[in-house]
């Protein structure tokens, strides 16, 4: 995928999926700003020469705006935003905490909304926003109510914003991955067949396609990326 000189902001960029998308975007010729709530990692590594912004609470509107503004200035503008910031909790409704629902809403949905709002003043015609939903949000199972509810919110947010931005020729789409092959997921599910899971690099390819010029006709789409799960 060729993204030469595309200016891309990626949130949740220091994690397994985020760093894979950062690296793939850099290899495709893009200029990248990497944002995360975690501390900034050492120079080099999976983030290459990306601009790095750590310790950022994207669920806070003021913090999101300040960082998106700074990142856009560092890139010399903005062509695409990829909202990867998110997390997971397994917890039944019967034995769980109401605070978990608020927590996952903040991390999985509110961050995407705040970052997108902050990016809108920088995006131009041909701009792109890509969100991360979840395949399980289409049909929730036991223990994932709070998680899938927040990801279902991401899906509806994606559709609504796509409609709003059609007049500006800015596309908004979401990928819906099944289980992603990350160290954390392997640790949580050690008996699973990892070969069936989606590799971060495979998901990165789909995300970068949605950023590319070839995807200009796609907006409001919720794209399952399931591997062999």
C-alpha positions, 0 to 999 in steps of 0.5 A: 500500500502506497501512502507516500507523504500522507500525514497520519495520527494514530492513537493507542500507538504504543500497543501491539496493534498500534505499533504494527499500524505505525510501522506499516504506515511508515513503510508505506511512506507516510508521516506518522504521529503516535499518541498513547496514554502510556509513557513514550518508549525509547527512540527507534524500535517499532515506532521508527521515526514517528513523532511520539506523544505519551501520557495523553488522556484522550478521553479528556476533550482539552487534552485530546485537542491540545495533542491533536493540534500539536501532532498536526503541526508536527506533521505539517497537516493531517490526512488521516486519523486512526483511533486504536486507543482501547482496552478490554475487560471480561466481567459478568453483569451479575458479578461485575461493577457498574464502573467497568461500563463507564471505564470501557465507555471512556477508553473505547468510545469517548477517546475516539469521539474526542480525538475525531472532534479534535481532528476535524478542524485539520482534516480536508477533502479526501481525509480519512478516519478509521475506528476499531470496533469488534466482531463480538459487538455484533453478537455479545457473549457472556462476560463481554457485555460492557466491552461489546456495548462500548464497541457497539457505540464505536460502530454507531459513532462511525456510521453517524460521523460518516453521514455528517462528513459526506459533504466534506468528502471525508470518509469514516469507517471501522474495522471489526476484528475477531481476536487479535494475536497479541501477547496479552491475548495469548496470556489470557487464552493460552489454550487457544489456537493462535494460528486462527487469530488475526495478526496485527500486521493483517489488520494494519493492511486493512486499515491502511487500505481504508486510508488509501486513495483506492478506498475513496468510495467507502464510508460508513462501512463496518468491515469484519476482519475475522481470520479463521475464528 
